[in-house]
Amino acid sequence: MTDQRRAKIEAVLANRQPDLTVLAEHLHKPRNLSAIVRTCDAVGINEVHAVPGEEGLAIHWKTSQGAEKWMKVRAHEDLSSACSFLRSSGFQLVAAHLSESAADYRDLDYTVPTALVVGTELFGVSEQALALADQQVRIPMKGMTQSLNVSVACAVVLYEAMRQREIAGMYGRLRLDRATLDPQRFEWLHPIVARYCRERNLDYPELDDAGEIIGELPRGIS
């Protein structure tokens, strides 16, 4: 691995936002989920949550541009369990929904732990999701169409969240806990060794501060 590649990985890890995420509810089109994953990586989200749609959690590489290699997508059995998991982790649940009671998306504080809930391409966020959400936000529309594509709407809101978080100084410093950072850093820096260890249920070797392996390599790796 080149020094430039290593520096890029360390910089991306330093920008990851463990307390910002998306919950995708029953998206039917894999391309939309793929586009959302790509946007999440771009704004520093580390893990996306999803209640799978009819085609499961299929990701289209051409749409995601390989972002799924750097993103974790956690599947939940149903919406209720997904929302319970996020709420117990300290997230506010914000539903992107066009309604009179929804606030302008720019008026919300995204510097607090936030999970943006997005719904199906045709019907939007479900009534159950709206009932479970703490807040609804909308994107003002000036034309004849009533809404944006779900992946586009998600991107608009997430970039506002990134703007606020940049002002608050939440980027450029490690915010992942060690239990998340250490294995993720190893997997990104040493993917071949990491895969070998996972396949054999082995612990990852120790790394030094520069990301070099200093622990004993597993047998079969040289």
Contacts in CASP RR format, 6 or more apart in sequence:
PFRMAT RR
TARGET T0000
AUTHOR 0000-0000-0000
METHOD contacts of the structure
MODEL  1
MTDQRRAKIEAVLANRQPDLTVLAEHLHKPRNLSAIVRTCDAVGINEVHA
VPGEEGLAIHWKTSQGAEKWMKVRAHEDLSSACSFLRSSGFQLVAAHLSE
SAADYRDLDYTVPTALVVGTELFGVSEQALALADQQVRIPMKGMTQSLNV
SVACAVVLYEAMRQREIAGMYGRLRLDRATLDPQRFEWLHPIVARYCRER
NLDYPELDDAGEIIGELPRGIS
1 189 0 8 1.000
6 189 0 8 1.000
6 210 0 8 1.000
6 211 0 8 1.000
9 185 0 8 1.000
9 188 0 8 1.000
9 189 0 8 1.000
11 172 0 8 1.000
12 44 0 8 1.000
12 70 0 8 1.000
13 174 0 8 1.000
13 176 0 8 1.000
13 181 0 8 1.000
13 184 0 8 1.000
13 185 0 8 1.000
13 188 0 8 1.000
14 171 0 8 1.000
14 172 0 8 1.000
14 173 0 8 1.000
14 174 0 8 1.000
15 44 0 8 1.000
15 171 0 8 1.000
15 172 0 8 1.000
16 44 0 8 1.000
16 45 0 8 1.000
16 46 0 8 1.000
16 175 0 8 1.000
16 176 0 8 1.000
17 43 0 8 1.000
17 44 0 8 1.000
17 45 0 8 1.000
17 46 0 8 1.000
17 165 0 8 1.000
17 170 0 8 1.000
17 171 0 8 1.000
17 175 0 8 1.000
18 46 0 8 1.000
18 47 0 8 1.000
18 175 0 8 1.000
18 176 0 8 1.000
18 177 0 8 1.000
18 180 0 8 1.000
19 90 0 8 1.000
19 91 0 8 1.000
19 112 0 8 1.000
19 113 0 8 1.000
19 114 0 8 1.000
19 175 0 8 1.000
20 43 0 8 1.000
20 44 0 8 1.000
20 45 0 8 1.000
20 110 0 8 1.000
20 113 0 8 1.000
20 114 0 8 1.000
20 158 0 8 1.000
20 161 0 8 1.000
20 165 0 8 1.000
21 40 0 8 1.000
21 45 0 8 1.000
21 46 0 8 1.000
21 47 0 8 1.000
21 48 0 8 1.000
21 49 0 8 1.000
21 86 0 8 1.000
21 91 0 8 1.000
21 114 0 8 1.000
21 115 0 8 1.000
21 116 0 8 1.000
22 36 0 8 1.000
22 40 0 8 1.000
22 45 0 8 1.000
22 48 0 8 1.000
22 49 0 8 1.000
22 115 0 8 1.000
22 116 0 8 1.000
22 117 0 8 1.000
22 118 0 8 1.000
22 154 0 8 1.000
22 158 0 8 1.000
23 49 0 8 1.000
23 50 0 8 1.000
23 51 0 8 1.000
23 82 0 8 1.000
23 83 0 8 1.000
23 86 0 8 1.000
23 93 0 8 1.000
23 115 0 8 1.000
23 116 0 8 1.000
23 117 0 8 1.000
23 118 0 8 1.000
24 33 0 8 1.000
24 36 0 8 1.000
24 48 0 8 1.000
24 49 0 8 1.000
24 50 0 8 1.000
24 51 0 8 1.000
24 118 0 8 1.000
24 119 0 8 1.000
25 50 0 8 1.000
25 51 0 8 1.000
25 79 0 8 1.000
25 117 0 8 1.000
25 118 0 8 1.000
25 119 0 8 1.000
25 120 0 8 1.000
25 125 0 8 1.000
25 126 0 8 1.000
25 129 0 8 1.000
26 51 0 8 1.000
26 52 0 8 1.000
26 53 0 8 1.000
26 54 0 8 1.000
26 119 0 8 1.000
26 120 0 8 1.000
26 126 0 8 1.000
27 33 0 8 1.000
27 36 0 8 1.000
27 50 0 8 1.000
27 53 0 8 1.000
27 118 0 8 1.000
27 119 0 8 1.000
27 120 0 8 1.000
27 121 0 8 1.000
27 150 0 8 1.000
28 53 0 8 1.000
28 54 0 8 1.000
28 55 0 8 1.000
28 120 0 8 1.000
28 121 0 8 1.000
28 122 0 8 1.000
29 55 0 8 1.000
29 121 0 8 1.000
30 55 0 8 1.000
30 56 0 8 1.000
30 58 0 8 1.000
30 59 0 8 1.000
30 60 0 8 1.000
30 63 0 8 1.000
31 60 0 8 1.000
31 63 0 8 1.000
31 151 0 8 1.000
32 121 0 8 1.000
32 149 0 8 1.000
32 150 0 8 1.000
32 151 0 8 1.000
33 50 0 8 1.000
33 57 0 8 1.000
33 58 0 8 1.000
33 59 0 8 1.000
34 59 0 8 1.000
34 60 0 8 1.000
34 61 0 8 1.000
34 63 0 8 1.000
34 64 0 8 1.000
34 67 0 8 1.000
34 68 0 8 1.000
35 63 0 8 1.000
35 64 0 8 1.000
35 151 0 8 1.000
35 155 0 8 1.000
36 48 0 8 1.000
36 118 0 8 1.000
36 150 0 8 1.000
36 151 0 8 1.000
36 154 0 8 1.000
36 155 0 8 1.000
37 48 0 8 1.000
37 59 0 8 1.000
37 64 0 8 1.000
37 67 0 8 1.000
37 68 0 8 1.000
37 71 0 8 1.000
37 73 0 8 1.000
38 63 0 8 1.000
38 64 0 8 1.000
38 65 0 8 1.000
38 66 0 8 1.000
38 67 0 8 1.000
39 151 0 8 1.000
39 154 0 8 1.000
39 155 0 8 1.000
39 158 0 8 1.000
40 48 0 8 1.000
40 67 0 8 1.000
40 71 0 8 1.000
40 158 0 8 1.000
41 67 0 8 1.000
41 70 0 8 1.000
41 71 0 8 1.000
42 67 0 8 1.000
43 158 0 8 1.000
43 159 0 8 1.000
43 161 0 8 1.000
43 162 0 8 1.000
44 162 0 8 1.000
44 171 0 8 1.000
45 71 0 8 1.000
45 158 0 8 1.000
46 71 0 8 1.000
46 72 0 8 1.000
46 176 0 8 1.000
46 180 0 8 1.000
46 184 0 8 1.000
47 71 0 8 1.000
47 72 0 8 1.000
47 73 0 8 1.000
47 74 0 8 1.000
48 71 0 8 1.000
48 72 0 8 1.000
48 73 0 8 1.000
48 74 0 8 1.000
49 73 0 8 1.000
49 74 0 8 1.000
49 76 0 8 1.000
49 82 0 8 1.000
49 85 0 8 1.000
49 86 0 8 1.000
49 115 0 8 1.000
50 57 0 8 1.000
50 73 0 8 1.000
50 74 0 8 1.000
50 75 0 8 1.000
50 76 0 8 1.000
50 82 0 8 1.000
51 75 0 8 1.000
51 76 0 8 1.000
51 77 0 8 1.000
51 78 0 8 1.000
51 79 0 8 1.000
51 82 0 8 1.000
52 75 0 8 1.000
56 75 0 8 1.000
57 73 0 8 1.000
57 75 0 8 1.000
59 68 0 8 1.000
59 73 0 8 1.000
61 68 0 8 1.000
70 188 0 8 1.000
76 82 0 8 1.000
76 85 0 8 1.000
79 126 0 8 1.000
79 128 0 8 1.000
79 129 0 8 1.000
79 132 0 8 1.000
80 128 0 8 1.000
80 132 0 8 1.000
83 93 0 8 1.000
83 117 0 8 1.000
83 129 0 8 1.000
83 132 0 8 1.000
86 93 0 8 1.000
86 115 0 8 1.000
87 93 0 8 1.000
89 113 0 8 1.000
90 113 0 8 1.000
91 113 0 8 1.000
91 114 0 8 1.000
91 115 0 8 1.000
92 112 0 8 1.000
92 113 0 8 1.000
92 114 0 8 1.000
92 115 0 8 1.000
92 134 0 8 1.000
92 135 0 8 1.000
93 115 0 8 1.000
93 117 0 8 1.000
93 132 0 8 1.000
93 133 0 8 1.000
93 134 0 8 1.000
93 135 0 8 1.000
94 108 0 8 1.000
94 114 0 8 1.000
94 115 0 8 1.000
94 116 0 8 1.000
94 117 0 8 1.000
94 133 0 8 1.000
94 134 0 8 1.000
94 135 0 8 1.000
94 136 0 8 1.000
94 137 0 8 1.000
94 157 0 8 1.000
95 117 0 8 1.000
95 125 0 8 1.000
95 129 0 8 1.000
95 130 0 8 1.000
95 133 0 8 1.000
95 135 0 8 1.000
95 136 0 8 1.000
95 137 0 8 1.000
96 105 0 8 1.000
96 116 0 8 1.000
96 117 0 8 1.000
96 118 0 8 1.000
96 119 0 8 1.000
96 125 0 8 1.000
96 136 0 8 1.000
96 137 0 8 1.000
96 138 0 8 1.000
96 139 0 8 1.000
96 153 0 8 1.000
96 154 0 8 1.000
96 157 0 8 1.000
97 124 0 8 1.000
97 125 0 8 1.000
97 130 0 8 1.000
97 136 0 8 1.000
97 137 0 8 1.000
97 138 0 8 1.000
98 138 0 8 1.000
98 139 0 8 1.000
98 141 0 8 1.000
98 146 0 8 1.000
98 147 0 8 1.000
99 136 0 8 1.000
99 138 0 8 1.000
101 136 0 8 1.000
102 136 0 8 1.000
102 137 0 8 1.000
102 138 0 8 1.000
103 135 0 8 1.000
103 136 0 8 1.000
103 137 0 8 1.000
103 138 0 8 1.000
104 137 0 8 1.000
104 138 0 8 1.000
104 140 0 8 1.000
105 137 0 8 1.000
105 138 0 8 1.000
105 139 0 8 1.000
105 156 0 8 1.000
105 157 0 8 1.000
105 160 0 8 1.000
106 160 0 8 1.000
107 137 0 8 1.000
108 114 0 8 1.000
108 135 0 8 1.000
108 137 0 8 1.000
109 164 0 8 1.000
110 160 0 8 1.000
110 161 0 8 1.000
110 164 0 8 1.000
110 165 0 8 1.000
111 164 0 8 1.000
111 165 0 8 1.000
111 168 0 8 1.000
111 170 0 8 1.000
114 161 0 8 1.000
116 154 0 8 1.000
116 157 0 8 1.000
116 158 0 8 1.000
116 161 0 8 1.000
117 125 0 8 1.000
117 129 0 8 1.000
117 133 0 8 1.000
118 124 0 8 1.000
118 125 0 8 1.000
118 150 0 8 1.000
118 153 0 8 1.000
118 154 0 8 1.000
119 125 0 8 1.000
119 126 0 8 1.000
119 129 0 8 1.000
119 150 0 8 1.000
120 126 0 8 1.000
120 150 0 8 1.000
121 149 0 8 1.000
121 150 0 8 1.000
124 147 0 8 1.000
124 150 0 8 1.000
125 133 0 8 1.000
130 136 0 8 1.000
137 157 0 8 1.000
139 147 0 8 1.000
139 148 0 8 1.000
139 153 0 8 1.000
139 156 0 8 1.000
139 157 0 8 1.000
141 147 0 8 1.000
141 148 0 8 1.000
147 153 0 8 1.000
148 156 0 8 1.000
162 171 0 8 1.000
165 171 0 8 1.000
174 181 0 8 1.000
176 184 0 8 1.000
182 204 0 8 1.000
182 207 0 8 1.000
183 204 0 8 1.000
185 207 0 8 1.000
185 211 0 8 1.000
186 193 0 8 1.000
186 194 0 8 1.000
186 204 0 8 1.000
186 205 0 8 1.000
186 207 0 8 1.000
187 194 0 8 1.000
189 207 0 8 1.000
189 211 0 8 1.000
190 213 0 8 1.000
192 221 0 8 1.000
193 204 0 8 1.000
193 205 0 8 1.000
193 213 0 8 1.000
193 217 0 8 1.000
193 218 0 8 1.000
193 221 0 8 1.000
194 204 0 8 1.000
196 202 0 8 1.000
196 218 0 8 1.000
196 220 0 8 1.000
196 221 0 8 1.000
197 203 0 8 1.000
197 204 0 8 1.000
197 218 0 8 1.000
200 218 0 8 1.000
202 218 0 8 1.000
205 213 0 8 1.000
205 214 0 8 1.000
205 215 0 8 1.000
205 216 0 8 1.000
205 217 0 8 1.000
205 218 0 8 1.000
206 213 0 8 1.000
206 214 0 8 1.000
206 215 0 8 1.000
207 213 0 8 1.000
207 214 0 8 1.000
208 214 0 8 1.000
END
